[in-house]
Amino acid sequence: MTTGTFESGKKFAIDYGRDIEAEITRLQTLIEGTPTARSIYPPRWLAINLLEGDTSLRTKLMVLAGGQRLLDEAQVSIQRLERIYGDEAEIIIPDYRYGWINGLVRQAVTRSDAEELTPSDRIDRIVTNRLLGIPIFLLAMWAVFMLTSEVSAPYLDWIERIISGPVTHWAASILGMIGLSGSWVESLIVGGIITGVGGVLVFIPVLMFLYFSLTMLEDSGYMARAAFVMDRLMQVIGLHGKSFLPMLVGFGCTVPAFYATRTLENEKDRVLTGLLVPFMSCGARLPVYVLFAAIFFPRNAGTVVFSLYLLGIAVAVILGLVLKNTLFKGKEKSTFVMELPPYRMPNFHGAWLHTWERTGAFIKSAWTLIMAVSIILWFMLAIPAPGAEGSFANADVDNSLFATASGMVAPALEPLGYGTWEAAGSLMTGFVAKEVVVSTMAQIFGVNGQSAQTVEQPTFLEDLRLIFFGFIQATIDTLKSIPLIFGIDLLEQADSEVGSSALMRSVHANFQASSGGYGALAGLSFMVFVLIYTPCMAAIAAERQELGIKWMWVSIFGQLVLAWLLAFIVFQGGKALGWG
């Protein structure tokens, strides 16, 4: 989305969107390292013109020292962009520039009704309407989260069966072949690594559906309209639509969202936006929402997940209003000019590349950070607390070092409906990464942790049959579930009250007991806490880098207090009203 601000004395540059800007930055860095080119041409200007295929520039660069390397790298960037967008770079880049001009004209010129409107203009009269714009945006987001939660569910079950079945069986068999069956090593690998990492990998289909849906909306040109519509809401809290762009990034990951605040020239805009970014629910929180919504609200899981995202936006708006009239009182305003590109059919190939790129980053995190946390957590669960009975890897988990440490925090969570060491420990590890909350629960409740000898082992062919035919069945179930999103039950299927997996049953029983029978309220309170409380360590590091150490600590403690208060209101208020 192309954006810009006009402020006297400041340089202006059009933003060409995530993918093009990444290639511009890459080429600009190379140009700045090439003195012969840098001394003649402004680096950014040259990078953009190289991507557009300016033939006269190519001729001039060929005779410069280092010029051929720049041309070769520009060609690599052009091919990458054309693969993503499915069109020529010399068409894509001017399209963004003309779109920005179109946005400027739209804000500066008033047309008469008699003027002929383009198809994009006619659509914009509806989707950017002052009254209809925000409801349409919310409806689009509701559809995204309903599809994400409901359509991906069969694939979640398929992956969960693979991890608890073939993957666990094969790992146990290999360990048995080398004489480690029944040992603490088997427990570490099966009950620690496979359970911990697998408990998170189960949610890959959810993230893929989310990333793909958002990318399709962005490529169609609609997300630019969403920022335009949200500009009016941002003005209420003293910001503008450009501040909504980092927040939009925050729905994917909070870390790049903090870095995206650099596009804001005004320091107060940047700090205020940075303080509100963590309330935009990142993709790492989604596995927690999907798990708990499926456990406690199986008939309305998609709506519950959407409501949590909506709550995050509402909290950000209210907090922004408070900060605007206190710490940021008297902040100057800046003009926001936005590109409204013509609507186009999204490029499936480009959307898939983006989806796989983001999903790949999540998988990489699962095999590095989450694996490391799973191993550490297994050892803490295997080591008995000082004075407790048992020995290493042979003690009651309730007497483990991790249970004892988590139990010190648990009383603070009791008023929220989940004052158990299991819930407290999961939230504590969530400081490392939010998806680790699910991983921790999977390990604590011992999902997949049973020894291979305790169950009858299927054959290798039976495992392969489960993988292959399970995928086909998941696809069939997904197609069947689409009409259900719109309230059409073609097969009159009945929803179950509690999910079928061992983890879901264990979490349900734990929250029912800790809340005194108000399990659904406690589950909702837990989701609200996860939504609001302090983001992961990587996000905190980015926050410190972008906003400074003072605002970082303000954000950390402020979010913790706010998370506790909102979760308290949800649980205790719901009980008082007789809900749950």
C-alpha positions, 0 to 999 in steps of 0.5 A: 500500500503506497502511503506518504505524508506532506510536512514542510522541510521533510523529504517525501518518498512513495511507499511501493508496498512490502515486496517492491520496497524490499527489492528497492532497499536491497538495490539501494544498499548495493548502489550506496556501496558502488561509488561510481553510481552513487556519485552520479545518481540518487540511490533510491531513484536509481533503484526504482528506475532499474526495476522499471527497466529504464534502457538509457540507464542500463546503457550508462551503467554498463560503462561504469565500474560495478555497473554490470553487477547492479544490472544483474542484481536488478534483473534478479529483483525484477524476476522475483517481483514478476513471479510474485505479481504475475505481471511485468515490473515496468507495469507494476511499479508505475501502477503503484505510483499512479495509484498514489496520485489517484489517492491524492486527487481523490482527497483534493478534488471534488467530482460532480455526479455527472462525471463518468466513474470507473468500476473501481470508483463505483465500488469505492463509493460503497466500500469507502463510504463514511457509514458503510466502510467500517462495517464492510471491513469488519464483515470481511475480517469476520469472513476471514476468521470464520474460514480460518477457524472452521475450514482448517479444522479437519486438517488440524485433526489430520496433523494431530493424528499423524503426530500422535500416531505415525510420528510417535510410533516411528520415533519409539520404534527407532529408539527401541531398535537402539536399546533406549525403549522405556528410558528417559531419552525416549521420554525426552524425545517423545514426551518432550520434543515431539509433544511440544513441537508437534502441539504447535505444528498442528496449527499450521493449517490455521496460519496458512488459511489466515495468511492466504486470506489476508494476502488475497485481500491485499493483492485485490486492492481492498486492504488499501481501502481498509487503511483509508476507512480506518483513517477516520477511526485513527483520527479519533485517537490523534493518529492517521491512517498511516498508523494503521499500517503497522497495526495491520502488519501486527496481525501477522507478527508484532516484531515487523509491526514495531519496525514498521513504525519507522515510516511515521515521521512524527516521534509522538505518532511513532511512540503512540502507534508502537504502544498500541501495536501489541494489542493487534493479535499476532499469528502466534496467538491464534493457536491458543484461540483456536484450541480454547474456542474449539474446547469451550465454544465448539459451535461458535469457534470462528465468531469467538476468534473474530471477537478477540481480534475485535477486542484487541482493536477496541482496547487499542482505540480506548487506550489511544484516547486515554493516552491522547488526552494525557501523555500525548496531549497537544500532539500535532497532526500530519496529512495522510495521502494514500494510494487507492490502486485499481481493483484486480484479481489476486495472483494465486501464485504470488499469494501462495509464495507469501503464504508459504514464506510466512508459514515457513518462518513459523515452522523454522521457529517451531524447530528452533525456539519451540524445540529449545523451550520444549527440551528445557520444559521437559527437564523442569518437569522431570526434575523433582522439586527440592524435598519432593519424592521421586527421582529424575524422570520418575516423579509425579509431575505435580511435584516437579520443579516447573510445577513448584515454580509455576505454583508460586504465580498461580494464586494471582490467577485464581480470581481469573478462573484458572489458579492452577500451576498448569495454566500459570506455567503455560502463561509464563512460557508464553513470554518466550513465544505465544505459541509455546502456551499450547506447546507447554500445555501439551507437555504438561498434560502428557499428550502423546507421551505414553510409551510405545509398549502401552498401545498396540502398534499399527503396521508401517503400511497402516501408518501410511494409509492414515497419512494419505487417506487422512488427508483426503478425508480432511479435504472432503470434510473441509468442503463439507464445512464451508456451507456450515459457515453460513448456517447451512447444514447440508448433512444435519451434523451435530457439534460435539461439546468438547473436542476429541483430542486428549489435550482438549479433554485435559484442558477442559477438565482442568479449567472446569475444576479450577473455575468451580464449574465455569469452564467456558468463562475461565477459557474466555478469560484465559484467551483475553489474558493471552490477547492483552498481556506482554508480547514475546521476547523478540517483540520486546527487543524490537520495542526497545530498539524502536521506542526506547527502554522507558516506553518498553517497560511502560508497555510491559507492565501496563499490558500485564496489569491491563490483561489481569483487569480485563480477564478479571472483569470477564470471569467475575462479571460473567459469573455475577451475570450467571453466564458460563 
